[in-house]
Amino acid sequence: MSRLGRRFGWLWAAYAVSAYGSGLGFGAFPLLAVLVLDAGPGQVAALAAVGPAVGALIALPLGPWVEFRRKRPVLIAMDLVRCAAMLTIPIAYAFGRLSFAQLLVVSAVIAAARIAFNAASGAYLKSLVCPADLLVANARFESTTWSSIAVGPPLGGAAIGLFGPVTTVMADAFSYLLSALGITAIGGREAQPRRAAQPRTGELLDGWRHLLTHPVLRPLFLNQLAVSGLIMATEPLLAVLLLGELGFPPWQYGLAFAVPCVGGLIGARLARRVVARYGQQRILRTVGTLRAVWLIGLAFVQPGVAGLATVIAVELAIVISMSLYNPVLATCRLEHTPTARVARTLTAWSVSSSASIAVLSALAGLLADVTGPRTAITVAGVLILASPLLLPGPSWTTARPGSVREVDTAAPRRRA
């Protein structure tokens, strides 16, 4: 931590607290909908899709708003918004007033605040650490994310069993409060960002304009939309296949997803070393291709121990690939985005990712209704094999291998 400084240490600690809180609260909303509100499958599906989709729409105008404000107060405000929104659930539950509509509203608020927080966080990180340390910082965030996913859900399930259905929601809410306190402790002065000109009507689209016109970011952006959308679209289908058709008990289903998360620590720790040895460009192309080849393996899952081992092996390979690729991608994205446009670019990326996951999940669900979950998983596995074609060409930089910071020579960086 000393290499990146005390201020980054506080930012990382705040991120870790909220990540573990979210890990504990993973799946809490669907569980409340089923156990407390007797919601059916359609309502649970709506909760998973509608809330985040509405949140993405709410977040659309937040990109320019975040861009031209000090980032640390924005981070604190978004943590406090999420804390307050989450706390309304145990309060309503205590008074017997919890409703499905409230879960939808809170889900949308959390999604919008998360997008704004991530946009401000990326911009703040770029100002907090030197360019050579961006990959190290992003890798630490990535390893924290995967460790929280590995540890949080099992502990959250146990806590719900012992203390009731809103326990993990309360823990998640207070984790945001602790995160806000950690970010407050960072201290220091932050310059007020200034607009280069008067606000423009097209300012809302500047993030997408940058992503879709940049010769390096455009293919990486389109590739990420396809890969993340197809992988996430298979998650509910796999649940139906394992728990329904193949008869896996819930504990095996949880084990199948908890164990592979350990691979996230492996991939994140390897990121800096492999980039230093092979270069950013080669890693993005090679690992970006490798992460697409594993998903088709889920189509061959069978009952019993062999089937469980298959799921764990496939998910482990996917997680290692993603956790190695993601911090390199995040670093490349920051390096190729002007400081005055980071928040809008990250907002556009997050909104697009949410939309891609929602659309592909809906299409996969429709296909599964007609053909069955195994066929739909197979189709997703086949389609994702074509995703490496969207990656940048073999010569998009001229930086020497081993350089952490590669420069885009195809087009000068634009100034906002």
C-alpha positions in Angstrom: 0.0 0.0 0.0 3.0 2.3 0.7 3.8 2.4 -3.0 0.5 4.0 -3.8 0.3 6.3 -0.8 -1.9 6.8 2.2 -4.7 8.5 0.2 -5.1 5.5 -2.1 -5.0 3.3 0.9 -8.1 5.0 2.3 -9.8 4.8 -1.1 -9.1 1.1 -1.4 -10.2 0.5 2.2 -13.5 2.3 1.5 -14.0 0.3 -1.7 -13.3 -3.0 0.2 -15.8 -2.2 2.9 -18.6 -1.5 0.5 -17.6 -4.5 -1.7 -17.8 -6.9 1.2 -21.1 -5.3 2.3 -22.5 -5.8 -1.2 -21.2 -9.4 -1.1 -23.1 -10.0 2.1 -26.2 -8.5 0.5 -25.9 -10.4 -2.7 -29.3 -11.7 -3.8 -31.0 -10.0 -0.8 -33.7 -8.3 -2.9 -34.9 -11.4 -4.8 -34.8 -13.3 -1.4 -37.0 -10.6 0.2 -39.4 -10.7 -2.7 -39.8 -14.4 -2.4 -39.7 -15.0 1.3 -41.5 -11.8 2.5 -43.7 -10.7 -0.4 -44.5 -14.1 -1.9 -43.4 -12.8 -5.3 -43.5 -15.2 -8.3 -40.9 -15.8 -11.0 -42.1 -13.0 -13.2 -41.8 -10.4 -10.4 -38.3 -11.7 -9.4 -37.2 -11.4 -13.0 -38.6 -7.9 -13.2 -36.8 -6.9 -10.0 -33.5 -8.1 -11.6 -34.0 -6.3 -14.9 -36.3 -3.3 -14.4 -34.6 -1.7 -11.4 -31.1 -1.6 -12.9 -32.5 -0.6 -16.3 -34.4 2.4 -14.8 -31.3 3.2 -12.7 -29.2 3.3 -15.9 -31.7 5.8 -17.4 -31.6 7.9 -14.3 -27.8 7.9 -14.5 -27.7 9.2 -18.1 -27.6 12.9 -17.1 -25.3 12.3 -14.2 -22.2 11.9 -16.4 -21.8 15.6 -17.2 -22.9 16.5 -13.7 -20.1 14.3 -12.2 -17.5 15.5 -14.7 -17.5 19.1 -13.6 -17.6 18.6 -9.9 -15.1 17.6 -7.3 -15.0 13.9 -7.3 -14.5 13.1 -3.6 -17.8 14.9 -2.5 -19.6 13.0 -5.3 -18.3 9.7 -4.0 -19.3 10.5 -0.5 -22.8 11.7 -1.6 -23.4 8.5 -3.7 -22.4 6.3 -0.7 -24.8 8.2 1.6 -27.6 8.0 -1.0 -27.1 4.2 -1.2 -27.0 3.9 2.6 -30.2 5.9 3.0 -32.0 4.0 0.2 -31.0 0.6 1.7 -32.1 1.6 5.2 -35.6 2.3 4.0 -36.1 -1.5 3.5 -35.5 -2.7 7.1 -37.5 0.2 8.4 -40.5 -0.6 6.2 -40.1 -4.3 7.1 -40.1 -3.5 10.8 -43.5 -1.6 10.4 -44.9 -4.3 8.1 -45.0 -1.9 5.1 -42.5 -3.4 2.8 -43.8 -3.6 -0.8 -42.6 -4.9 -4.1 -42.8 -1.3 -5.5 -40.3 -0.2 -2.8 -37.9 -2.9 -3.8 -38.0 -1.7 -7.4 -37.5 1.9 -6.5 -34.6 1.2 -4.2 -33.0 -1.1 -6.8 -33.2 1.7 -9.4 -31.7 4.3 -7.0 -28.9 1.9 -6.0 -28.1 1.3 -9.7 -28.0 5.0 -10.6 -25.9 5.8 -7.6 -23.5 3.0 -8.4 -23.0 4.2 -12.0 -22.3 7.8 -10.7 -20.0 6.5 -8.0 -18.0 4.4 -10.5 -17.6 7.3 -12.9 -16.4 9.6 -10.2 -14.2 6.9 -8.7 -12.4 6.3 -12.0 -11.8 10.0 -12.5 -10.6 10.4 -8.9 -8.3 7.4 -9.2 -6.6 8.9 -12.3 -5.8 12.1 -10.3 -4.8 10.2 -7.2 -2.1 7.8 -8.5 0.6 8.3 -11.1 0.0 6.7 -14.6 2.5 3.9 -14.0 0.6 2.8 -10.9 -2.9 2.7 -12.5 -2.7 -1.0 -13.3 -1.5 -1.9 -9.8 -4.4 0.1 -8.3 -7.0 -1.4 -10.7 -5.7 -4.9 -9.9 -6.2 -4.3 -6.2 -9.8 -3.3 -6.8 -10.3 -6.3 -9.0 -8.9 -8.8 -6.4 -11.1 -7.2 -3.7 -14.2 -7.6 -5.9 -13.6 -11.3 -6.4 -12.7 -12.0 -2.8 -15.9 -10.3 -1.6 -18.0 -12.4 -4.0 -16.3 -15.6 -2.8 -16.8 -14.8 0.9 -19.8 -12.5 1.1 -22.8 -14.7 -0.3 -22.1 -17.7 2.0 -21.8 -15.5 5.0 -24.8 -13.6 4.0 -26.9 -16.7 3.6 -25.8 -17.9 7.1 -26.6 -14.4 8.6 -30.1 -14.5 7.0 -30.7 -17.9 8.4 -29.7 -16.8 11.9 -31.0 -13.2 12.2 -33.7 -12.8 9.6 -34.2 -11.7 5.9 -33.2 -8.0 6.3 -29.9 -8.6 8.1 -27.7 -8.4 5.0 -29.6 -5.4 3.7 -28.7 -3.6 6.9 -25.1 -4.7 6.7 -24.9 -3.5 3.1 -26.4 -0.1 4.1 -23.9 0.4 6.9 -21.0 -0.6 4.6 -21.8 2.4 2.4 -21.7 4.6 5.5 -18.3 3.2 6.4 -17.2 3.7 2.8 -18.3 7.4 3.0 -16.3 7.8 6.2 -13.2 6.2 4.6 -13.4 8.5 1.6 -13.8 11.5 3.9 -10.6 10.5 5.7 -8.6 10.7 2.4 -8.4 14.5 3.0 -6.4 16.8 0.8 -7.5 19.5 -1.6 -9.2 18.8 -4.9 -9.3 21.3 -7.7 -12.7 22.3 -9.1 -13.0 21.0 -12.6 -13.8 23.8 -15.1 -15.6 23.6 -18.4 -13.6 24.7 -21.4 -16.8 26.2 -22.9 -20.4 26.8 -22.1 -22.5 23.7 -21.6 -23.6 22.1 -24.9 -26.8 20.2 -25.7 -24.7 17.3 -27.0 -22.6 17.1 -23.8 -24.7 14.2 -22.6 -23.4 12.1 -25.5 -19.7 13.0 -25.2 -18.9 9.8 -23.4 -20.3 7.7 -26.2 -18.8 10.0 -28.8 -15.4 9.4 -27.3 -15.8 5.6 -27.1 -17.2 5.2 -30.6 -14.7 7.4 -32.4 -11.5 6.3 -30.5 -9.6 3.7 -32.6 -8.5 1.7 -29.5 -11.5 2.1 -27.2 -14.2 1.5 -29.8 -13.3 -2.2 -30.4 -12.6 -2.8 -26.7 -16.0 -1.2 -25.8 -18.0 -3.3 -28.4 -16.2 -6.5 -27.4 -16.9 -5.9 -23.7 -20.6 -5.3 -24.3 -20.9 -8.6 -26.2 -18.8 -10.7 -23.7 -20.3 -9.4 -20.5 -23.8 -9.4 -21.9 -23.6 -13.1 -23.1 -21.9 -14.3 -19.9 -24.4 -12.6 -17.6 -27.3 -13.8 -19.8 -26.4 -17.4 -19.0 -26.4 -17.0 -15.2 -30.2 -17.3 -14.7 -30.3 -20.0 -17.3 -27.7 -22.0 -15.5 -29.6 -21.7 -12.3 -32.7 -23.2 -13.9 -30.6 -25.9 -15.5 -28.7 -26.9 -12.3 -31.4 -26.5 -9.7 -34.3 -27.5 -11.9 -33.5 -30.0 -14.7 -30.4 -31.5 -13.1 -31.5 -31.5 -9.5 -28.5 -29.9 -7.9 -29.1 -29.0 -4.2 -28.8 -25.3 -3.4 -25.5 -25.8 -1.4 -23.8 -27.3 -4.5 -25.1 -24.5 -6.7 -23.6 -22.0 -4.3 -20.4 -23.9 -4.1 -20.2 -24.0 -7.9 -20.0 -20.2 -8.0 -18.1 -19.5 -4.7 -15.1 -21.7 -5.3 -14.2 -20.2 -8.8 -14.1 -16.7 -7.3 -10.7 -17.7 -5.8 -9.5 -17.5 -9.4 -10.2 -13.8 -9.3 -7.4 -13.3 -6.8 -5.0 -15.2 -9.1 -5.9 -13.3 -12.2 -5.7 -9.9 -10.5 -2.3 -10.6 -9.0 -0.9 -11.7 -12.3 -2.1 -8.6 -14.2 0.9 -6.3 -13.5 3.5 -9.1 -14.1 2.1 -10.3 -17.4 1.7 -6.7 -18.7 5.3 -5.9 -17.7 6.5 -8.9 -19.6 4.2 -9.0 -22.7 2.7 -5.6 -23.0 -0.8 -4.2 -22.6 -1.8 -4.8 -26.2 -0.9 -8.5 -26.3 -2.6 -9.2 -23.0 -5.8 -7.6 -24.1 -5.9 -9.5 -27.3 -4.8 -12.9 -25.9 -6.8 -12.9 -22.7 -9.7 -11.2 -24.4 -9.8 -14.2 -26.8 -9.3 -16.8 -24.1 -12.1 -15.6 -21.9 -14.5 -16.3 -24.8 -13.7 -19.9 -25.3 -14.9 -21.3 -21.9 -18.6 -20.5 -21.8 -19.6 -23.3 -24.3 -18.4 -25.8 -21.7 -21.5 -25.1 -19.5 -23.7 -26.6 -22.3 -22.2 -30.1 -21.4 -23.0 -30.1 -17.7 -24.4 -33.4 -16.5 -25.9 -34.5 -13.1 -23.8 -35.5 -10.1 -20.2 -34.8 -9.0 -18.9 -34.8 -12.6 -21.4 -32.1 -13.5 -20.5 -30.0 -10.4 -16.8 -30.3 -11.3 -17.5 -29.2 -14.8 -19.3 -26.1 -13.7 -16.5 -25.2 -11.2 -13.8 -25.8 -13.9 -15.5 -23.7 -16.5 -16.4 -20.9 -14.1 -12.8 -20.9 -12.7 -11.4 -20.5 -16.2 -13.8 -17.6 -16.9 -13.1 -15.9 -13.6 -9.3 -16.1 -14.0 -9.5 -14.7 -17.5 -11.9 -11.9 -16.5 -9.9 -10.9 -13.4 -6.7 -10.7 -15.5 -8.4 -8.9 -18.3 -10.5 -6.4 -16.4 -7.8 -4.3 -14.6 -5.8 -4.1 -17.8 -8.9 -2.9 -19.7 -9.7 -0.4 -16.9 -6.2 1.0 -17.1 -6.2 1.2 -20.9 -9.5 3.0 -20.8 -8.2 5.6 -18.4 -5.0 6.1 -20.3 -6.8 6.7 -23.6 -9.4 9.1 -22.1 -8.6 12.8 -21.4 -9.0 13.7 -17.8 -11.8 16.2 -18.6 -13.9 13.4 -20.1 -13.3 10.4 -17.8 -16.6 10.6 -15.8 -18.8 10.9 -19.0 -16.9 8.1 -20.6 -17.2 5.8 -17.7 -20.9 6.7 -17.3 -21.5 5.8 -21.0 -19.6 2.6 -20.5 -21.7 1.5 -17.5 -25.0 2.5 -18.9 -24.3 0.6 -22.2 -23.1 -2.4 -20.2 -26.3 -2.5 -18.2 -28.4 -2.2 -21.4 -26.5 -4.9 -23.1 -26.9 -7.3 -20.2 -30.6 -6.5 -19.9 -31.3 -7.0 -23.7 -29.2 -10.2 -24.0 -30.7 -11.7 -20.8 -34.2 -11.0 -22.1 -33.4 -12.6 -25.5 -31.8 -15.6 -23.8 -34.8 -16.0 -21.5 -37.2 -16.0 -24.5 -35.0 -18.6 -26.3 -34.9 -20.7 -23.2 -38.7 -20.7 -22.9 -38.9 -22.1 -26.4 -36.0 -24.5 -26.5 -34.9 -25.0 -22.9 -32.0 -23.6 -20.9 -29.3 -25.9 -22.2 -30.0 -24.9 -25.8 -30.0 -21.2 -24.9 -26.7 -21.6 -23.0 -25.3 -23.4 -26.1 -26.3 -20.5 -28.4 -24.7 -18.0 -26.0 -21.5 -20.1 -25.9 -21.3 -20.3 -29.7 -22.0 -16.5 -30.2 -19.4 -15.5 -27.7 -16.7 -17.4 -29.7 -17.1 -14.7 -32.4 -16.5 -11.8 -29.9 -12.6 -11.8 -30.3 -13.3 -10.5 -33.8 -14.3 -7.2 -32.2 -11.0 -6.8 -30.4 -8.5 -4.2 -31.8 -6.2 -5.2 -34.7 -2.7 -6.5 -34.1 -0.9 -3.1 -34.4 -2.9 -0.5 -32.5 0.1 0.8 -30.6 3.8 1.2 -31.1 4.9 1.0 -27.5 7.5 -1.5 -26.6 6.5 -4.8 -25.0 6.7 -4.5 -21.2 5.6 -0.9 -21.0 2.8 -0.4 -18.6 1.7 2.8 -20.2 1.2 2.4 -24.0 0.4 5.4 -26.1 -2.2 5.5 -28.8 -0.4 6.7 -31.9 -3.3 6.2 -34.3 -5.0 9.3 -33.1 -3.9 12.1 -30.8 -5.9 12.3 -27.6 -8.7 14.9 -27.8 -9.0 17.7 -25.4 -12.4 18.5 -23.9 
